[in-house]
Amino acid sequence: MDLDDDERLKNVFWADPRSRVAYQYFGDVVTFDTTYLTNRYGMPFAPFVGVNHHGQSILLGAGLISSEDTETFVWLFQTWL
């Protein structure tokens, strides 16, 4: 979680243990795309998606971000790594 100066939630990244293991096996191809303000809070959803050995998409992690500026994407990708 990333908090602002007032300790309010700014950005969130999530990856469960199953997603982390899937990344070890299927991390050769990772796509990233943000959907635009489709949730209740107007925050872009940012999924990290891979492809398994059956050609199926699998979720490797996801974030809800406050904006699409450089600082936010740097935080998201550093957290992802």
Wavefront OBJ file of the C-alpha trace (Angstrom):
o trace
v 0.000 0.000 0.000
v 1.121 3.518 -0.757
v -0.101 6.311 1.504
v -0.101 10.058 0.916
v 1.303 12.670 3.315
v -1.917 12.625 5.343
v -1.719 8.816 5.736
v -4.638 8.244 3.343
v -4.595 5.368 0.899
v -3.185 6.448 -2.456
v -2.265 3.244 -4.344
v -2.613 -0.486 -3.717
v -0.799 -3.475 -5.234
v -1.860 -7.057 -4.614
v -0.315 -10.434 -5.478
v -1.282 -13.559 -3.570
v 1.010 -16.592 -3.103
v -0.611 -18.445 -6.009
v 0.062 -15.508 -8.338
v 3.690 -15.336 -7.178
v 4.207 -19.039 -7.904
v 2.497 -18.680 -11.292
v 4.916 -15.858 -12.142
v 7.868 -18.179 -11.439
v 6.512 -20.717 -13.936
v 4.841 -18.452 -16.495
v 6.681 -15.136 -16.193
v 8.081 -15.250 -19.735
v 5.207 -13.165 -21.054
v 3.671 -10.434 -18.903
v 1.181 -7.877 -20.142
v 0.134 -4.727 -18.390
v -2.753 -2.444 -19.255
v -4.824 0.003 -17.286
v -8.570 0.220 -17.595
v -9.861 3.716 -17.383
v -11.813 4.806 -14.330
v -14.356 2.013 -14.470
v -14.645 1.399 -10.735
v -16.649 3.219 -8.122
v -13.748 5.421 -7.009
v -12.490 6.412 -10.450
v -9.149 4.692 -9.894
v -7.445 2.943 -12.828
v -7.212 -0.844 -12.386
v -3.783 -2.133 -13.405
v -3.553 -5.932 -13.829
v -0.362 -7.860 -14.571
v -1.391 -10.834 -16.717
v 0.648 -13.793 -17.936
v 0.000 -16.787 -20.184
v 0.177 -20.365 -18.884
v 1.217 -23.507 -20.771
v -2.377 -23.957 -22.012
v -2.404 -20.503 -23.594
v -4.779 -19.200 -20.923
v -4.463 -15.800 -19.293
v -3.540 -15.864 -15.609
v -3.498 -13.020 -13.109
v -0.014 -12.385 -11.726
v -0.828 -9.276 -9.691
v -2.993 -6.185 -9.748
v -3.055 -2.613 -8.606
v -5.465 0.227 -8.046
v -3.668 3.481 -8.683
v -4.583 7.061 -7.926
v -3.313 8.536 -11.197
v -1.400 7.676 -14.321
v 1.627 9.860 -13.737
v 5.274 8.832 -13.756
v 5.619 8.756 -9.963
v 2.668 6.379 -9.587
v 3.863 4.014 -12.327
v 7.385 3.977 -10.839
v 5.877 2.999 -7.477
v 3.701 0.322 -9.094
v 6.482 -1.307 -11.098
v 8.972 -1.180 -8.222
v 6.370 -2.824 -6.001
v 5.700 -5.415 -8.715
v 9.387 -6.293 -8.913
l 1 2 3 4 5 6 7 8 9 10 11 12 13 14 15 16 17 18 19 20 21 22 23 24 25 26 27 28 29 30 31 32 33 34 35 36 37 38 39 40 41 42 43 44 45 46 47 48 49 50 51 52 53 54 55 56 57 58 59 60 61 62 63 64 65 66 67 68 69 70 71 72 73 74 75 76 77 78 79 80 81
